[in-house]
């Protein structure tokens, strides 16, 4: 049986900003091993609707319910994409929404899921274990399409060279494993001095984001959060790379009335003179040195939070 793999990133900070209260309703958009959901219910006798597209995480629900006893009755797990929570929940209004974006440690640590190049595994990367796989992208997409994906979602300056190398390699035989792909990418950098972050990291990130539609789903989530939060409802998002953080930052700035320039990855936003959010984090919160010592994977995490306002003054 699976057991809890780790403590969620920035757990104390997330719960502090969410401020769970008895009788309130929350959405945990990325259930994972249930760390946020359990912490919410430990703080308050509340209702938590927890979403995850990975069917393998459902096993943690029973464990959490058992540990929490009566409070555990408030946990409701829904297998599905968090971007669809409005339709799944029938458009209810809630008091708080939290999302921990990106891939979980559980997924990374299982070679068969194909997320990591540290251990040999199939080119998969599907969080839902269904639909388009990384294998199909790497072996079937044109060089131009691969270059666009790697540049747009990985912000990799050598995207064209990497795409050409992938196309050349697959002409001899299909690229089937994570280690094969990583080696192809690394060879593009030749004798360049090795960085702290592996040369293959950005390419793997880009393909994973594309396969799972992560940026589109994030934009949908933020729009749904605006429509679904009650006045004084709290929105907390933890991101792990610049693309995600840029989308969250642009949304919160735009919706709080501050407009420094909308990210190119954001959908067009209608003009609205009435702010719908009040930003709580002027600058993102990052892990403490103590947390970094315990979990090095938290090093890139950034937390941003905002509070819903002015529902009675606008039409959402």
Secondary structure, 3 states (H helix, E strand, C coil): CCCCCCCCCCHHHHHHHHCCCCCCEEEECCCCCCHHHHHHHHHCCCEEEEEECCHHHHHHHHHHHHHHHHHHHHEEEEECCHHHHHHHHCCCCEEEEEEECCCCHHHHCCHHHCCCCCCCCECCCCCCCCCCCHHHHHHHCCHHHHHHHHHHHHCCCCHHHHHHHHHHHHHHCCCCEHHHHHHHHHHHCCCCCCCCCCCCHHHHHHHHHHHHCHHHHHHHHHHHHHHHEEEEEEEEEEECCHHHHHHHHHHHHHHCCCCCCCCCCCCCCCCCCCCCEEECCCCCECCCHHHHHHCHHHCCCEEEEEEECCHHHCCC
